[in-house]
């Protein structure tokens, strides 16, 4: 008997409601209320499941992309707008498209920038509709870029062929990947290895003499026992650190981005470890999450960077 694969966007006992900006999230950016508001989310959740909701880490990421003017952020999303090279960005699991739309508004002054918003093939129509409504420089799944700032492509995590097609399109357009954006993607255990595999594939494409691809991950802690295996494997292949900020108005000093929120939310900036390009990436998902191939050996291993950062974060939240 052939078993039907479970649709990850409609998990069993799904019971979710539209979200709104969490208390404590500040940014110099106005969200498109009609496109990403309560009614739009209700309709999208009905038709597209969990992909139709704006998840909490997305609001934090938008705050990082459009920080309040009184904030110093390290590292900043755009280090020096007057000197930067064109951005070529791939967003994984774009969902409703709110993060891609926010990035597009931040980059719209440079005509050479490119954002590729991706998700499962069945979610791409939602992306097409929302992004077209939120920015008139966005086009959907046209066969060529034609100068558009944002394009939409299907990319299922772990799907090597779909990844190759996106990489080929970037290369044909003489673009070099600069950023990968991930917002609230670390959740279902069965998707952790495919997500890591796609991150490894996409970051393996650039000429190593170029600046390394920056992987920006906005993440809300939900179930540590289910999610830590991803970070334990991710840290073997990538070095990463949390984004920090300083509010010059309140003079509260430097603190972790997200530290003031009720939920435990991190924004990480990661880069491939230089020696990891010589390691063999295992084809078996269990081996990949177990650290096989990392550090050039077939033994199982793990990295404790995330657990150390999480412990420090929880200690910061304990009142004196």
C-alpha positions, 0 to 999 in steps of 0.5 A: 500500500502506498502511503500519502506523504503528510502535508507539512503545512496542515499538521494534525490538530492544527489550531492557529489564529492570525498574529499581530506584532508582539509587544516590544517589537519596534521598527521603522516600517509600516506593514501592509495591513491589508496584505498581511493583516488579520483577515488576510491571514485568516483567509490564507490559513484556511487555504494554505495552513501554517504557511498562511500565518505571520509567525512571531520571528518574522516581526523580529526580523522585520525590526532588524531589517528596519531598525528604529532610528535610535538603535545601533545594530551589530552586525547591521543588515546593511553595513554601509548603504552608500558603499555596499555591493548589490544584494542577491538574496534567497529567502527559504520558506517565505510563506505569506511573503512579509519578510521578502516584502520588507526587504524589498522596501529596504533595498528598492533604491538599488536597481541591481538587487535581487530577492528570490522568495521561495517556498513549496510549489503549492505555496507559490501562488500565495507568494505571488498574490501577496508580493504583487499587491505589496510592491509593484516592482515584484513579479511572480514566476516569470521565466526571466527576471526582466529587471524585477526586484523580487522573483518567486521560485519553488524550493522544497528543502532538501530538493537538490534539483530545485536548488540547482535550478535557482543556482543556475538562474543566479549564475546566468544572471551574473549574480553571486549569492550574498544572503540567505534569509530564514524566518521561523523555519526550525520546528518539525523534526522531519524537516530539520535535515532537509533544511540544513541540506539546502543551506549547505547546497546554496552556500557551496556555490560561490567562488570561495574568494568572494565574501562568504554568504551571510545566513540570517536566521530569525528563530523562536524557541518552541520545543528545545528537545526537538529543535536543538539537534538542528543547531547541534549539526548546524554549528558544525558547518556554520559559525554563528552569533546573535545580533545585538543592539544598543538603544541610544535613546534609553541608554540601556547598553548593548543587549541581544536582539529579542531579549526584551520579548516575552518569547525567546527569539534570536536573530543569528548571522551565520557563515560557512566554516572555511574548512567545511567546503572540503568535507563530505556531506552525507546523503543520509539525513540521520547522519547529517544531523548526527554530525557525520562528515563534519570536521572531515570525519565519519564519526558522530559529533555535535556543536554546543554553540546554541546551547551555550547561547540559550543558557546565557539568554535564559540566565539574563531573563532571571530577575535578580 
